[in-house]
Amino acid sequence: MVHTRLARTRRLATIGLSGALVLSMAACAESQRDQGGDTGGSGQVGGTLVIGAAGAPKNFDPIFNDDGESLRPAEQMYERLVAYKPGTTELAPGLAERWEPSNEGKTWTFTLRKNVTFHDGTPFNAAAVCANFDRWFNMKGAAAQSQMIYYADIFEGFATNEGATGEPVYKNCEARDDSTAVLNLTKSKGAFPAAFGLTSLSISSPTALRQFDADSVTQSGDSFTYSAYANEHPTGTGAFKFESFDKANNLITLVRNDQYWGDKAKVDKLVFKVIPDESARKEELRAGTIDGYDLPNPADYGTLREAGKKVLIRPAFNVLYLGVNQSGNPALKDLRVRQALAYAINREQLVKNIMPEGASVAKVAMPPGLAGYTDQVQEYPYDPAKARDLLAQAGVSNLTLKLYQPIDSRPYMPNPTGVAGAVANDLKQVGINIEIVALPFNGGFKDDVQQSGKHDIHLLGWNGDYGDAGNFLGTFFARQKTEFGFSEPALFAQVAAADATVDPAAHTAAYEQVNKDVMSKYLPAIPLSHAPSAIVLGGNLTGFVPSPLTNERYSTVSKG
């Protein structure tokens, strides 16, 4: 188990702008299996590893995904230009051996690994890198609107400006030679280089993208249908290759990539078995039909360990919040009503009774330790009388709200049903009637909350992907979103200005002010908690390294 101090992430993204960030292979020469965690020695080779997953993936094309259940299998098949040292938020070489900024951070030069091939035999080179960036930038119509959340947040628009209001960050990509890709931007961003490590920005085979019509995305109402590439032919450079997704039996099967450029995977096959119910995952582990599962119920940690299982805890790098849709019930447009919701929720009791050991009450919508975090904000301690008074001031009575919750466990919310019940009970105590709507995360919840806006309030959260405040505050509040149903151009501009600030002290101060203003002026979401998540493995497994980013790779895991 690795406990990483979140302070390590402070302004990694700006180190390169002073010329200090030129990473080389020497910085990461040791094998991943020797970098901490439950390594257990070299381990055996071969066999099939079966891991229980809490939900089904939406598809296997990383650019269209932002949830853990979709990105977990993608993480095994794909790689990015920049990686993270296993078990940490520290940057490390990925498909690029090193990178260097110039032109005040508007130009990034990547020196690429040689002798790397995609799973279909296509060579990995600078042309392939540029093909991917150009593909993302030139998305149109349904493809551009279909949950390209990370790209939209980082690059702020497309070539045809699909729904964006400002100038896109991406300008062009040059393949200077096979091993040198140069990315040109229209402006500098404090999120880089850390954001280059996002799983969503994984590099796909240009050949497979063309062959399987990767950008063919169609929309019907609030739902999207993806291409053969996304569903049946994902093609990266990773240690595992896609074999099949048996939807009837909820089995995703990957096989070892024997042509992988780095350390080969220990097991022959990696299977993710989708088991939404946590109790069912636990029983399958006991029966030996799976070798481990993600997001065990914190109440089971003790009994699992007594049974000889390994419960590995990830460092908390997340936030759970109650989101408020201001375009839903008209009463929610009133700041006093949103403040009443905040005062009505007993977050101390929620953390104590529902969340796992090590959880803490959240004061803002990002975790402590990141530059830009501050607890010097307007707070909303549990005060039902204050909540009732604010509702009365707003002239609101007999308020009925639909509370949406996912039924699948999330890293920031291992027990969504328990959290929803506790929040609903607190709100009922101040006279707010609650109708709970429980849906599978990728089977209705995300569409209703993030696309159609059918909810009034909802439980959702975010597990950090890289060490910058923008990964939280920018993801939530950089633009108008159906999830929150509000338009605040002043706030959007404030977040954009913070993101564009690369001086470390000024960057920190700008995001601190965003936190203060979000909590006092806007309150589109009520921060609830930060919680460490866990994964449980059979006692015979070795080599797993838990990550605060929940982006673990299973290539180092072996069965004893």
N, C-alpha and C positions, 0 to 999 in steps of 0.2 A: 504494500500500500504506500503510495507516494503522497505526501502532503506538500503542496507547492505554495509558497507565499505569493499571494496575489500581487504584492508590491513589485515582483519581478516584471510585471507587465507594464509598469509605468513608462509611458511614452516610448515604447519600442519603435513605434512607427516614425518617430522623428530622429532617431539616432543617425539614420542614413543621410539625412539632410545636412549634417555637419561633416559628412565624408567618412564617418567612422564605420558605417555598416557595409562591409564588403566581406561576406561570409564565404568560406571555402570548405572544401571537403574535409580538410584537416580538423575543422571545428566539430565535425560529426562523424569521425572515422570509425568509432566503435560501433559494434553491432547493436541493433535495437534491443535484442534480447538481453543485453548486458547493462541496460540503463535503468535499473531499479524495478520495483514492483515484484510480483511473485514469479521470479525468473526460474527458480528451481533447477538451475543447471542447464545443460544443453538439451535435455529431453529426448524423447523418442520421436521417430519420424514415421508418418503414415496414419491411416485410419480416417474416420469421419467424425468431425466435431459438430454437434447439434446444439444450437443456442436458441432458447425460447425468447421470442420477441413479443412486445406488448401490443403491437399493431401492424397492419399491413402497409407496405410502401405504396406511395401514390404511383410511382414509376421509377425507372432506374437512370434517368438522365439528370445529372446533378443540377444543371442550371435551372430546372423547373421545380426544385424542391428546397424546402427550408425546415423540414421536421426531421427529428432523429430517426424515426422508423424508416424513412426513405433514404436518409443519408448514411445509415449504418452499413447496408450492403454496398452502397456506392463507395464508401471509404475503403473497402477491400479491393475494389476493381479499378479504381482511378487514382491518379496522383495530380498534385498541383505544382506550380513552379516553386512555391515556398512551402515548407512543411513545419511541423512543430516537434521539438524533442519529445519523445514519448513520456507521458505522465506530467507534462508541464505546459506552460503557455509561452515557452521560449522558442524563438524562431530557429530553424535549422534548414539546411539545404534540402530541396525536394527534387523536382525535375531540373531545376536550375542549381548548378553548383555554387554560384554566387550571383549577386545582383548589386547594382550601384546606381544611385540617383544622380542626376545632374540637372542643370537648367532650373534651379530652385525647386526641385522635386517634380517637375513636369515631364521629365524624361527618365525612364528606367531601362537600364541595359542588363539583360539576363544572359549569363554564360551557361549554356545548357550542357547536360550530361550527353556523352557520346555513347554509341552502341546500345541505345534503348529502342525497343520496338513496341508497337501496340499489339494487342492480342490477335489482330488479324494479319500481322506481319508488316503493316505499314511502318516505315521508319519514323521515329520521333525526331523532329528537328525544328528549326526556327519557323519554317513555312507552316508546320502543323500548329505551332503556338499561335501564329498570326491568323491562321484559318479559324481557330476557336474564338479569339477576341473579335474578329470581324463578324463571325456568325452571331455572337451575342449582340453586337452593336446594330446589326442589320435586321434583327427580329421585327416582324410586323404583325399587326392585327392581333388575332387570338393568341399567337405565340408570345408576343410581347406582353400581353395582359395576363398570361396564365401563370401567376405565382412566381415570376422572375424577381422575387423580393430582394434577394441579395444583390443582383445586378442593378436593379433600380435604385437601391439604397447607395451603392458604392459609386456607380457611374452616372446616375442621375438622368438617364434618358437614352434614347435610341437615335439612329440616323434620321428617322422620320419623326422623331420627337413624339412617340406614342404616349400621349397623356402627360408628358412632362411639361413644365413651364419655363425651365431655364435651359442653359446650354449644357449639353452632355459633357461629361468629363473626358470620355475617350475621344481621341483624335485619329490616331492610326497606329499600325504596327508594321515595323520594317524587319524583314528577314535579312540581316546584313550578311550573314553566311549561315551555313547549316547549324552552327553552334552558338550563334549570337542573335537574339531577338531584342529589338528595341521598341519599347512601348512609349508612345507620345501622348501626353494628356493636355487638355486645354487649361488646366489649373492644378495647383498642388493640393494634396489631400493629406490630412493628418492620419488618416486610416492606413496609409501605406507605410511600409511594406507588409504589415501584419495581415491586411485584408487579402493579399495575394494568396494566403494560405487557406482561404475558405474552401470547403469541400465543394460548394456549388460552382466554384471556378476551376473545377478539374478539367484536365485536357483530354478530349476525345479524339479518336481516330478520324481524320478528315475523310478517309475513304468510306468508313462505315456511316458517317453522318450523311454523305451523299447517297450511298447505296440504299439506305433504309429511310430516306426522306425524313430526317430528324426534325425538321422545322414544320412538319405538317401537323398543326394543332388546330382542332376545330372546337367551337364553343356552341353549346346548346343550353340556353338559360344561364344558370350559374355554374354549370359543369363543363369540364374540358376533356377532350379525347386526344390522346397523345399518339405519337408515331410508332411504327414497328421498331425503330431504333430504341426509343425510350422503354418499350415494353418487352422486347424480345432479343435485342441485339446490342446491349450496352458494351462499348469497346474502349477500354482504357489501357494503361500500362502497368497496372497494379499486380500484386502478388497472387491474386485470384482472378479467374475468368468466370464469366456467366455461363451456366449450363441451362437452367430452366427455372420457371416460376409456376409451380403446380397450384393454381388458385383453388382447385377443388379440395386439396388437402392442406392448403396454406403452407407450402414448402418452397423456400427459395434455395436453390442449390448452386454453389460455386465450386470450381475445381482449381487445383493448384496450377499456377502458370509456371511451367518448367523452363520457360525462356526468360523469366524475370531477371532484370539486370542486377538486383541486389540479393540479399539472403532469401533463399526459397522458403515458401511456406512449409511449416512442419507437417501439417495434415494434408491428406490427399483431397479431402472434400470438406467444405464448410457449408452447413445447412442452417438457415434461419427458419424456425418453425413458429408461425404466428399463432399465439395463444393469448387473446386479449384479457382473459380472466387471470388475475394474479394467483388465486388459489389453485387454479388448474395448472399453471406453470410450476407451482411448488410440488404438486402431486406428481407431475411428470418427472421432475428431477428426482424425487424419492423413488419412483418406479424405474428410473434408469433409462427412460425413453428420450431424455434430453440430458446434456452435459452441464448445463448452466442456464441461467436466465437473467434478464435485466430487470431492474426496478422491483426487487422483493419488498414486501410490506415490512416496514421497520419493526413492527411487532413480532416478526418472525426471525429477526436476526439471531437471537439467543438460541432458539430451538434448531435453527439451521446449523449453527456452529456446533451444537451438541451432537448433531447427527453426522459430524465430520465434514461438513461443507465449508467452503471458504467464502466468507462475506467480505468483499473488498469495497471500501468506501471511497468515493470520489471527493476531492475537495469541492466545496460549494462555490459555484461561479455562475449564479443564476438569480432570477427573481420571479416570484409568483405574484400576480396582481388580479384585482377585480376590475375589468374594463367596463367602461360606461359608453353606451351608444347614444350620442346626443341627437341623432337624427331619428331615433325611435320614439319612445314616449316623450311628448313635449315637455313634461316636467323635468326631464333630465338635462335640458338646456340651461336650467338655472343652477349656477354655481353653488347656491345654498343647499340645493337638493343633493348634489354630488358630495358636498361636505357632510351632509347628514348621513349619507351612506358610510362615509369614512368613520365618523364618530360612533356609528352604531355597531361596528364590527369589533369584537374583542379579539384582537390579533395576538395578544399575549396568551390567551387561553387556546387559540387555534394552534399556535406553535407548540405549546406545552402538551396538548391532548391529541393532536392529529398528525403533526409533522414529525419527522425522524429526529433522533438525538443529534444534537449539533446544529439544528435549525435556529434561526434568529428572526426577529421581527424586522421587516424592511421599512426603512424611512423614505427611501427614494427608489426610482425604477432602475437601479443598477447596484451591483454588489460592492461592499466596502473593499478598499485596496486599490481600485483603479483610479488613475489620475482623473480628476473631475468629480469624484464622489465627495459629498459633504452631508453631514447630518444637521447642519445649521439651517434647517428649513422649517416651514410651518408644519407642525405635527398635529395628529388627530388621535389623541388618546381615547380609550374607550369611555364614552360618556353618552349613554342613552338619553338622558334628559336634554343634553345639548342637541342631539340629533332630532328629538321631537320638537324642540324649540325652533330649529332651523326650518323644519318642514312646515311648521305653523307660519313662520315669517314668509315663506314662499307661497303660502296659501294652498298647500298640497295636503289632501287627506284621501284616505281609501286608495292609496297608490298600489297598483298591481304591476309587477315586473316579471318578465320571463328571464330566468337565470339559466344560461347555457353552460353546460359542463361536458368535457370529454369523458367517455367511460374508460378510456385507456389510461394507464399510469403514465406520467411524464416525469422526467428527471427532477423537475422543480415541484412536482405534485404526485408523490407515490400513491396517494389515496384520494383521487378526485371526488369520489362519492362522499367520503367523510368530510372533505373540505366544503363541498357544496351544501351539505346538510348543516354544518356549523354556521356558515355564512347566512343561509336562509333562515335559520332559527334566530340569529341575532337581529336580522332585519325585521322579522315578524314581531320582535319584542318592541319595536318602535312604531308599529302600525303599518308596515309595508307588507303587502301580500306577495308571496313568491310562488311562481310556477317553475319548477325545475325541468329543464329539457336536457336529457342525457343522450349523447350521440357518439358513435365511433369517431375518433379524431379525423381519420381520412375517409370517413363514410357518412359525412353530413355536417359534422361540427365545423370544420374549417370553411366549407362552402357557405354555410349559413352565417358564420361570424365575419369572415373576411371578404366574402363576395356579395352576398345578398343583404346582409345587415338585418336579419330577421330577429335578432336578439335585442334585449334591453340592456342587460348586464351579462358578463361572461367571465369565466375563470380561465386564464391563460397565463403563459409565462415565457421565459426566454432563458436558454442556457447559452452562455457566451461562446463565441466562436474565435475571437481574437481579443488581444489586450488593448482595447481602446473604448472610451466612453461612448463613442459614436455607434459601436456595435449594439448598444442598448438604446440610448436616447435617440440616435439617428434612426434606428430601426422602428422605434415607436412613433416619434414625433417630428420627423423631417418633412412630412408631406401629409396631405389629406388621405385618410384611410377609412374604409367602410367600417372597420372594427370599432373605431371611436366616433365616427360620424360627426366630426367637427372640422371646421376650416378656420385656422388661426394663422394668417400669413405672417404676422409678426413673430410668432413662435417658430414657424418653418424657416424664416430668414435667420433667426437667432441660432438655430441648430446648424444651418448651413454655414454661417460665419464661424462657429466653433470648429466645425469639421475642416474648414479651409485654413485654420490657424495652425501653423506648424511650430512656432516657438513654444517650447514645453510649458513655461510658466503661464503664458497667455492662453494656451490651449486648455490647461487645467482650469484657470479662472473662468474661462468662457463656459465650460461645461458645468462648473459649480453654479454659475448664475442660471443656466438652463434648469438645473435641478430645483433651485429656489423658486423660479417663476412657475414651473410646472406644478409644484405643490401648492402655491399660493394663488396664482391667477387663473389656472386652467383646470387642473385636476381631472384630466381625461381618463385616468386610471388610478386605482388606489393600491399602492404597494402593500403586499401582505407579508411575504417572508422570503428568506433565502434558505435553501435546504440542500444538504449533501445527499446525493443519490448513491445507490449501491448496485453491484452486480454480484450474484452468487454463483459459484462454480463448484463442480465436483472435486472432492479431495485429491483426485488423481491428475488434475490438470495443473500444468505449470506454464510460466512464461507470459501470463497476462499482466499488462500494465494499465491500471485505471487512470483516466485522464479527466482533469477538470473541464475539458472541452467536450467530453463524451464522444471523442472521435477515435476510440481505440481501434487498433488493428489486430486481427486474429492470426496473422501469419507467424507470430512468435509463439503461439500456444501449442503445446503438445500434450498428448494423453499418456500418462504413465502406465 
